Amino acid sequence: MYAWSDSDSINLVCLKKWHETPDTVSFELGSVPQDLHFNFKPGQFITLGLDMPAKTDYRAYSVASCPEDNRLKLTVKRVEGGLVSNFIVDELDEGDEVSVLKPAGAFNCIDCMPTTTKKVTLVSAGCGITPVMAMAKYWLAQGSDIEIDFVHMARNRRETIYFEELNQLDETHANFNLKLLLKDSEGTTAPQGRLDKSWLVTLSPDILDRTVYLCGPVSFMQDIENYLKELEFNMDNFYQESFTPATQSNNSLANSNTASEESQAEASADSNGAVKVFVPAFGAEVEAEAGTPLADSLEKAGVPIIIACRSGICGSCKCKVTKGSVESSSQETLTPEQIEQGYVLACSSAIQSDVEVEL
């Protein structure tokens, strides 16, 4: 029996939990009895709902296991100020039950297939290793002849997620080439350095002939993308993912989302002043600062909205602005028709005026 066949949300139990590094844990979720199997595209994420002390909070995490297994493996790293991630690291116990929304995400090796060269370079840092690890394990489990250069940047051996598993894959599979680069390589055979353009070519010499999959912190990903462009890499063969909160900037994919000229004029506010967020269906109204994320206000209002990835990727926080204006930095999962109708992603939409919202 497959999970999510009858519902978009199911409850699963934490069957096992362990430390990968001092600040990172992995855990496996499954049903009891373990008769559910999980079908997803390697690289995708699921959304967890956890009962926190104040309320149920949702966050999105990439799946690190293979499709068809009867356990879902997730890996979570402690984050400074990270409410849910730190709760998982410190408080989640074996036997605890969590809500799990069905897998989603365009960053995967099924929709983003390697080119006919059948050569890939997976580039990651930190917890960005999880989706590309799922891709690598999937190809290897399928007996694929895809040649994998697995380039991973970490601080040292102790803080390298999946260190033993990566080395085992390297020893076991001729088409898996581990290219670990550490800032401090003491106690390993890995080279020491920082992943710059020179190291990228050194670790994956024929990278121009490969398909590249990238995941990690935003600054790391921006650097790698720039290195590839400088190398005149064919960016049609480049795919990336990041769960970093979307921010407004001059370089963002900013889109002004306005319910109507009349309603915006009626609900206009000083760009740095107080604005109101009203959700008529729930009789909820809160005050917010102009320029702050719509998601924050909806959470403050206590209305039933799931805010998971906080990056404008998963689409769980889709809502409709019927009056007023927001500025969106991501419309990742929205169709042109939905955008025209006023739908936005609350996590990546900054409030510009008094607004009314439908959920």
N, C-alpha and C positions, 0 to 999 in steps of 0.2 A: 504494500500500500504506500502511495506517495503522499508526502506532506503537502498541505495547501490545496489538495484536490477539491475540497468542499468549502474552504474558507481562505480568505487572504491573511488571516491571523490564527495562529495556533499556540498552545501552551506546551513548552518543553521543559525538561528537568536537566539541571547540571549534573552530569554523570561522573565527571572527572575534572580536576583542576590542578595545575602545577605551574611552577615558576620556570620561565624560559631564561630570564635574566633577573637581576635583583629588582628591577622595576617593571617587569613585563610578565604577564601570566597567559597561559593558554588554557582553554577549557573546552569540554565536549558537551554538546547538548543532544538529547535524544528523547524518545518516548519511553514510557514504562507500561507494558513490556516494549522491547525495542523492535517493533514491527513496522515503524515508519521509515521510509527511505527518502532521501533528499535529492531532488533534481534541480540543478541550476547550471548556469554557464560559468566555467572557471574564470575568476576575476570579479564576479559579481559580489554584492554585499547583501546582508539581511539587516533588518531593523529590530533591535531589542527594546522591549518595554520592561522596565524594572520598577518595582515598588520601592521608591525612595522614602525616607522619613517624612517628607512633606507631601509628596504626590507621586504618581507614576510618570517617569521620564523616559524618553525614547532617544536612542542613538543608533547610528548605522555603523556596522563593522563588516569588513571584508571576510569572506569565508576562506579558510586556509586548507580545507579538506577537499576530497574529490567528489564529484557527482556520484549518485547511486549508493553512497555509504549510508549506514543507519545511524551515523553520528555526524553532527556538524561541529567542526573545530574552528574556534575563533581565538585570536590572539590580541590582547589589549595591553597597551603601555600606559604607565602612569603619566599624567599630564598636569603640569602646574595649573592649579585652579580648575581642573577637569572634574566636574561634579560626578558624572556617571562613570567615566573610565576609572577614576580613583575608587569609587564605590565597588566596582567589579574587582579591582586588584585587592582591596582590603576586606570587603565584606561578603562577596558572593561565595556561598559554600556549596559543596556537593549535596545534592538533594533539594536545593532551592529551585523554585519554578519561575520561569520567565515567559513573557509573551514574545512571540517571534512573527514578524511580518514576512511575507513571501519575498524571495530574492528579486533584486532589481539591479540595474546598472548597465550602461552601454560599454563600459570598459571590461571586455572579456575576449577570450581567444576564439570564440565561435563566431561572433559578429565581426570581430576584427581579426580576420584570418591572416596567417603569414603569407608572404608572396611565394611564387613558384620556386624560389631558390631554396625554400624549406630551411632557412637559417634565421634564427631570432636572437636578439640580445635583450635580456631582461635586466633593467637597471632599477635599483632601489636603494633606499636608506631608511634606517629606523623601522617603524612598524609598516612602512610602505612595502615591506617584503611580503606581506600576507597575500595580496591578490596575485602577484607574479609567482609566488611559490605554488599557489593552487594551479596556475597555468602549467608550470613545469611538471608538477606531479601528474597532471591529467595527460599531457603528451607522453610522458614516460610510461604511465599505466596502460595507455592505449597501444604501446609498442610502436609509436610513431618514429619515423626516421628524421624528424626535425632536429637539427643541430642547435643546441641551446648554449649560449654564452650567458652565464648567470653572474652579473656584475653587481656586487653589493658593498656599500660603504658603511662602516661602523667604527665606533670609538676604539674598542679593543675586543679581545676574545670573550671576556666575561660579559660584555654587553652586546654580543652578536646574537641576535635571535635566530634560532634553529641551527646553531653552530654545528652540533654533532650530526644532525640530519642532513645538512648541506654536504658535509664531508662524506657521509655515507653514500649519498646520491652520486657524488663525484667519483667515488671508488667503484660503484656498482654499474653505472651506465656510461658507455663510451661516448654517447652523444650529449652528455651533460658536463659542461666545462665550468667549474666553479672559479670565479675570478673575484675573490674577496680582497678588499683593500681596507686596511686598518690605520687609524691615526697612530696607534701604538700596537705594533705587531709582536710584542714580547710573548714568547711561549707558543708561537705559531710559525708556519712556513709562509704565511701571507706577506705580500709586500707592504710597506708602510708609506703612507702619503695621503694626499687629499685628492679627491676625484675631480681633476680638471680635464681640459681637452686632450692634453698629452697622455694622461693616464687612460682616458676613455679609449683612445686608439691603441695604446699599448695592450690593454686588457682584451679588447675585441678588434683585432687588426683589420678584419674585413667588414667592419660595421656598415660601410656604405652599401654592401650587398645584402644587408639583413633587414628584417622588420624589428623595430624597437618598441618595447613596452616599458613605460616608466611610471613609478609611483614613489612618493616620498614627500618630505616637507616642501612647501612652496618655493623657497629660495633655492633649494637643491634642484627642483624640477626646472625652474627658470634657467638655472645655469646649464643644465644638461641640454635643454632645448636650444639655448644659444650656441653651445658648442657644436651641436649637430648642424645648425644653420651655417655656422662658420666653415664647417667641413663640406658644405654643399650637399648634405644628405637629402634624399628625396623625402620630404615631409609627408607625402601621401602614405608612407610606410611607418608613420610614427603615431603611437597611441599613448595617452597618459591619463592618470587618475589622481585625485587628491581630495582628502577629506579635511580641508582647512577652511575655516569660516570665510565666507565671501565678504569682500570689503569693497566699498565704493572708492574709485580712484579715477583719475583722468584717463587711465588706460583701460578701464573696465568696459564690459559690453553693456554700457548704461542704456537703459530704455525708460523713458518717462511713460508711466502708465496712468492715464487720466480718465476718470469716468466720463466727464464731459466738461466743456469749457465753462458752462454755467455753474455746475456744482463746484468746480475748482475755485471759481471766483467767489462763490458764497462761503467756501470753507477755507479760504486762503489764510496763511499764518506766516509770521516772520520766520525766516529760514533757521534762525537759532533760538526760536521761542517755543512756547508750549503749544501742543496740538492735542486734539482729542481723537481717540479711537473708539468707535461705537460698533457693537455687534448686535443689531436689532433683534435677531432671532432668540438671543439669550438675555436680552435686556442688560448687557454688559457694556460699561463705558469706563475707560481709563484715560488718564492724562499722560502724555509722553513728550519727550524733547524731539523737535524736528530734526530729521537726519538719523534717528535711531532705527534699528531693525523693527519691522512690523511684528516679527515673531516674538520679540521681547514683550511687546504690549499685549499680544494675544495670550501669552502665557500668564502675564500679570492679571489679565481679566478672568483667567480660570476657565476659558471656553475649551471645548473638546477638540483640540487640534494636535496632531502628531508632528513634532519638530525633531527630526532625527539626525540627518547628516550635517545640518547647519552650513552647508556649502553650496546649496542650489543644485544638487546632483540627484537626490533620491526622489524628489517630487511629493513627499509625504505631507508637506505643509501648504499645498495648493489651496488657495482661497480666492474669492472674487471681491475686488474693490468696486463698490457701486457708486460711491461718491468720494470726491477728493483725489489726491494724487500721491503716488509713490514712485521712486526711481529704482529700477531693478538692475542688478548686475548679472543675473542669471535667469534664463528662461529655458533651461536644459530640457525639461520633460514636457513643456507645454506645446500644444499644437498652435498653428497660426490662428485657427478659429477661436481657441481658448484665450489667446492673447488679445484678440480683437474684442472679445466679450468682457475683458477686464480681469481675467485670472492672472494671479501672480504667485510667486513662491515667497512666502512670508519671511523665510530666513535670509533671503538675499534682496529684500526690498526695503529701502529707506523711506520713512514717512516724510512727505513734503508739506502736508497740510492736514486739517481735520479730515478724517476718513470714516466711511462706513464700510463694513466688511460682511460678506456672506460666506459661511462655511459649507 
